[in-house]
Amino acid sequence: MSTEEALRARSGSACELCGAAETLGVYEVPPTCEGAANDCVLICAACKGQIEDPATLNANHWRGLSDSMWSQVPAVQVMAWRMLKRLSSEAWAHDLLEMFYLDEATQAWAEAAPLPGADSPPAGAALRHRDSNGAVLAGGDIITLTKDLSVKGAGFTAKRGTAVRGITLIEDNAHHIEGRINGQRIVILTEFVRKST
């Protein structure tokens, strides 16, 4: 049985992300390159096009993720999580991400290879720094650490729950901010912070 045949049997010949039945094809979920059914999803041309070209993203097309995120197939979970992260400025997608649970191995896979264009916004769009929940961060915000962070070279661990006031955004990297902890100015990854209200 070919990979595509296995995926069609698994999915009932429907796109595993949006449920469409037309123009289906095999999509290998990065960073894997094995081509085995467990490393792939069956998706329609519309999903594939928007995954590979963020400029064509249509948020309403992805509302079916509210169903596909509950799939028992890790490759489907990974793609659903990655698309919800990309769409996290949409309230509905942000809410789904809040409910989304991935086991440790699947979460590592999901974070191992961002979707094309994830680090580079469409032309003309401003670089946006977002916290672990997808909320947009601004210079001067107060954030809270969501996990213990070992601060290299400073000899201390910044504890989960630590509030950091007056952050500075790193202009050319949407995943980095700067803040002062224990009198030390450090770079912090946005995935480990939550914006305080």
C-alpha positions in Angstrom: 0.0 0.0 0.0 1.4 3.4 -1.0 1.7 6.3 1.4 -1.2 8.1 -0.4 -3.4 4.9 -0.2 -2.6 4.6 3.5 -3.5 8.2 4.1 -6.8 8.0 2.1 -7.8 4.9 4.2 -6.9 6.8 7.4 -8.7 9.9 6.5 -11.7 8.5 4.6 -10.4 10.4 1.5 -10.8 13.8 3.0 -8.4 16.6 3.8 -7.1 15.9 7.3 -7.0 19.6 8.1 -10.2 21.2 6.6 -12.3 18.1 5.5 -12.4 18.9 1.8 -12.7 15.9 -0.6 -11.1 17.5 -3.7 -7.6 17.9 -5.0 -6.0 15.8 -2.2 -2.3 15.1 -2.0 0.4 13.9 0.4 2.1 16.5 2.5 5.3 15.5 4.4 5.3 17.2 7.8 8.7 18.9 8.4 11.3 18.2 9.5 10.7 14.6 8.7 11.8 13.3 5.3 10.9 9.6 5.6 7.7 9.8 3.6 6.0 7.2 5.7 2.3 7.6 6.4 2.9 8.5 10.1 5.1 11.4 9.0 2.5 12.8 6.5 -1.0 14.2 6.2 -3.4 14.1 3.3 -4.4 17.7 2.5 -6.2 19.6 -0.2 -4.6 22.0 -2.6 -6.1 25.0 -0.8 -4.6 24.0 2.5 -1.2 23.3 0.9 -1.2 26.6 -1.0 -1.9 28.6 2.2 0.7 26.6 4.3 3.4 27.3 1.7 2.5 30.9 1.0 1.4 32.9 4.0 0.4 35.8 1.8 -2.6 33.8 0.6 -3.8 32.9 4.1 -7.6 33.0 4.5 -8.4 32.6 8.2 -12.0 31.4 7.6 -10.7 28.5 5.6 -9.1 27.1 8.7 -12.1 27.0 11.0 -12.2 23.3 10.5 -9.1 23.1 12.7 -11.6 23.1 15.6 -12.3 19.4 14.6 -8.9 18.3 13.2 -7.0 19.4 16.3 -8.6 16.5 18.1 -7.3 13.9 15.7 -5.4 11.0 17.3 -2.8 11.2 14.5 0.4 13.1 15.7 1.2 14.4 12.2 -2.3 16.0 12.0 -2.0 17.4 15.5 1.3 19.0 14.5 -0.1 20.7 11.4 -3.2 21.9 13.3 -1.0 23.4 16.1 1.3 25.1 13.6 -1.6 26.6 11.7 -3.3 27.8 14.9 0.0 29.4 16.0 0.1 31.2 12.6 -3.5 32.3 13.1 -3.2 33.2 16.8 -4.1 36.8 16.1 -7.6 35.5 15.4 -9.7 35.3 18.6 -11.1 31.9 17.7 -7.7 30.4 16.9 -6.2 31.8 20.1 -9.0 30.2 22.0 -8.4 26.8 20.3 -4.7 27.1 21.1 -5.6 27.6 24.8 -7.4 24.2 24.8 -4.8 22.4 22.6 -2.8 19.7 24.4 0.1 17.9 22.8 2.2 15.2 24.5 5.9 16.0 24.9 7.1 14.3 21.7 4.4 15.7 19.5 5.0 19.2 21.0 8.7 18.9 20.2 7.9 17.9 16.6 5.5 20.8 16.3 8.1 23.3 17.4 11.0 21.7 15.5 10.2 23.3 12.1 8.0 26.4 11.8 5.8 26.8 8.8 7.2 28.6 5.7 7.1 32.3 6.3 6.7 32.0 10.1 9.7 34.1 10.8 9.2 36.6 8.0 6.0 38.6 7.9 4.3 39.3 4.5 5.8 42.3 2.7 4.7 45.6 4.3 3.6 43.9 7.5 5.2 45.0 10.8 7.2 42.4 12.8 5.0 41.4 15.8 6.3 40.0 19.0 3.7 37.6 20.6 3.7 35.9 24.0 3.0 32.2 24.6 -0.7 32.8 24.2 -0.4 34.8 21.0 -1.0 38.2 22.6 0.9 41.1 20.9 3.7 42.5 23.0 4.8 46.2 23.0 7.9 47.9 24.4 7.3 48.8 28.0 4.9 46.0 28.7 5.0 43.9 31.9 5.4 40.2 31.3 5.4 37.1 33.5 7.8 34.1 32.9 5.9 30.9 32.2 8.8 28.5 33.1 12.1 28.5 35.0 14.8 30.0 32.8 18.5 29.3 33.5 20.4 32.6 32.7 23.7 31.7 31.1 26.7 33.6 32.4 24.8 35.2 35.2 24.7 32.2 37.6 21.0 32.2 38.5 17.7 30.8 37.4 14.8 33.2 36.7 11.8 31.5 38.3 8.5 30.8 36.7 6.0 33.6 37.7 8.7 36.3 37.9 7.3 39.6 36.6 9.5 41.6 34.2 8.6 45.3 33.8 9.4 47.6 30.9 10.5 45.1 28.3 12.3 46.1 25.1 11.5 44.4 21.8 14.3 43.1 19.6 13.5 44.8 16.3 14.8 42.2 13.9 13.6 39.1 15.8 10.0 38.5 16.7 10.9 35.7 19.1 13.3 37.8 21.4 12.6 40.5 23.9 14.9 42.1 26.5 14.1 42.6 30.2 15.8 43.2 33.5 15.9 40.3 36.1 17.9 40.5 39.3 19.5 43.7 38.0 20.8 41.8 34.9 19.5 42.7 31.4 18.8 39.5 29.5 17.3 38.3 26.3 14.1 36.3 26.8 12.3 34.1 24.3 8.7 35.2 23.8 7.4 31.6 23.9 8.3 31.6 27.6 6.4 34.7 28.7 2.8 35.8 29.2 1.7 39.4 28.9 0.4 40.8 32.2 -2.8 42.9 32.2 
